[in-house]
Amino acid sequence: MQDPNADTEWNDVLRKKGVIPPKMGAGGELEITEESITQMLDERIQGEQDRAMGIRNWEDMTLDQIEELEDDEDERMLEHYRQKRILELQEKQKAAKFGDVREISAEDYKREVNNAGENIWVILHLYKTGIPLCALINQQIVQLSRKYPQMKFLKSISTVCIPNFPDQNLPALFIYHEGQIKKQLVGELSFGGMNMTVDELDFRLNRAGVPTDVTKNPRPEVKDVMMSSVRQAAYNAHYDSEDEDDW
């Protein structure tokens, strides 16, 4: 039988394939060569890459999908990723503190707005009954509060929250972050009238600095036909006069 420790090309091939054990030294210990070190490093790097790939794949799975693979995968690894996913879901649930629109009075203002908490966005709508655009915005912030449960949406009758608040400044949205006011949207012109959609209100909040999803204006730009006609008439008149000068 061929000596497995013999230094031959054939034994080198068999060692790389794992058919025979690594070469032993004179004292019976494993012989560490530059080639064996390189091979061990390659195996370690490949193992880390495989593990990283596995993590990326697991992060996209739901808890149900992970449980379906319990019989096929290592139980310890499954438990690790299951706990990781549970923690991620718990963090999302912690962030989802609100999810509705709360009515406040002047007495609630400091607690609900100034002391809202760390990294909390607060959107306060001042309104009055009988103003159609106020009613529309009240409906739309209910939808947005469900879409962004991590944000606090509040409303209050204007004169209840701020005595003598002028009606011509309604509707009014006051936007706060960590108790500090960041933006005010005051009066009908700030909202675009009764044709404003909930996505357009979402966009206005985003433009004011609130981290919402709608980053582009959903309403297409309307070309000013009147101004275009005026510019075209001036252009034509200019060249008509040049023609007359030539004659």
Phi, psi and omega in degrees: 000138183291139181290121182293343178269357180296140183271079180237161179297322181296315179296324178299319178296315181295323179295318179297324180280349181082012181287319177240154183292166177300159183294136181266146176281182183295328181270009179091357179274163177294136179274120181266116179243167177300324179293319181291324177297315179300319180295317179296321178295318178299317180295322179294315180298317180297320179297319178295320179295318179297319181294317178298319178297319179298321179296317180298322180289319183293327185296336181273355184271153172274170178297323179296319180294324178294319182294329179294338183262010184300323184286342186255345186239165180297129185297323182294317179293320178299317180295322179299312183287329177296313179296322178298316180293322178298317179297321178297316180294322179295322178296320178294321179293324177297320180292329182278075186270342193241261176089010176209180178248123183257138176273130181234163174243181180298326180292334181274347192302310184297317181291316187278333184252297184293327181252035184295329179123171183290132176059030179256126173271134179238129176242113182253125179254120172264130187215174169218145177292148180093354176256111188304318182293327174297317179296320179297314181294323176300321177293319185287325179287338172297316178297317182291328179295328177284328179287325182236073183292350177277353178254150181260117177255126182233158173217156179200142172298130192307311184284345174283320182277317181229104182304139177067022177293126186291138181295331181292348177267008180261149354289161180222130174247129176246126186249125182237151172223123183052042175083356181252134180288133183249329185198148174236134171244109191235129175088161186299325183295338180284348186242346176087012175086186186290349178276359181295130177266169179295327176293325177292322175294320176303315180296319179297323176294318180298317180294335178277358177110353180285134183282072177263178187274332186274102184259351179237144181298117181286347179268122180296145179295134180266122180289132180283096184295320182297312181294326178296320179294320179296316180296321180293321179296319179295321178298314181295319181296323180297313182284332175296320180293326178295320178298318181295322179297323179298319178293000000 
